[in-house]
């Protein structure tokens, strides 16, 4: 019973933290660029505003266009039940392992791309085809790099991987872990539509990916999609934080351990958010044709990670 | 001597050195090539110091100093001078495109693992984890030499391959005799200078350092 309570509170936590994280990254970024920046809780206002607005829809849009936001949101939310956010092992560990996590995320991407194609606008189609190009290289990279952790832990179960790292801390500095970390970091920038792959703060570029797909959405649909994409950012950051640096996770379900776990999670997310903001300030967007090269690099990193954790066991 | 720590550090260091080698394949400008080589050589220097410390071989410190002076200070400076002289040289159209080269480099490292496997299995050196990575670096360096068109990037490929050989020697033997090491350094310097002369000649003959154009000599 307490396990289920934990699961739901963890999903709720992720859901509530996600806009804050997105706002925080934006805020740090604007401070770094000598701007005052919107307050960190701005995304909550945006959500409130969007949920209050009417939906305007193209006459050509089909049922797919209407259900896609719900599927995207639900599949992303489902992932938060499966990844170790504040405690390990989770009672839902038996329901889904890392493969389920990877493909639930891909399911959301797939439906978003379909929804981009559905109203038949030029931008939507362009965005969808680009998103699929990125996803086609990004997904195997995530799977491979988490596999390299799984090989070390002897299980594809995320909770087991975390516990294996906790019981044998030296593993955290092995080349397999570091390479996999670098690979997932690059991929999470690509998957969550950050620089250098996509620019999250503009709708006005011909090279946009994520924004091009959701250009036709408005009102509560847009709110759901935005929320899901912030949630995705939170998921990737917490995977990075908790799979590679699992210290702080609660192993027992005492209030003190859980409080520490929540505090460390927020700390880790803040650190990663600052790193991403710094990267986004320092580098320019890659040309679209250079993006597969960057992702190819991360794929090679993941491949090397698997090789080294497989052959050096 | 802390053997697990040594083994972990050597594998980690070798991975970092290999990564700088693979970075070459991703980058295009000669400047980035030089940078990657410089960082790789710095990492190699650290690696030599680590091996010298854990392997109790003070001679390696001397080698590390020489390596630092030659490969972190002198050679990159020469490369930068040549780059200034020839203008911005971009490896815009290598024989094998970037994504394919990256994939192939991954396969080359796998191949290195396969080739070095018998060696790793019989060896009980604490550094054995790094051996396949060093061999992979040699392959990657060779691959850069084969697939890149500009003479200067080919030189960097050669130097990276040489770094791989030095790393393999250091990991496998904990330091070959100092005199041999110095001979190798002199060799690298000489080889580099000779290649530099060649590049100047190619440039003055063809107005470009694209070795592809040398095919014209056949006609």
Interface residues (C-beta under 8 A of the other chain):
Chain A: X170 X173 X174 X175 X178 X179 X292 X293 X294 X296 X297 X299 X300 X301 X303 X304 X307 X308 X311 X312
Chain B: X4 X8 X11 X12 X14 X15 X18 X19 X22 X26 X98 X99 X102 X103 X105 X106 X109 X110 X113 X117 X120 X129 X132 X133
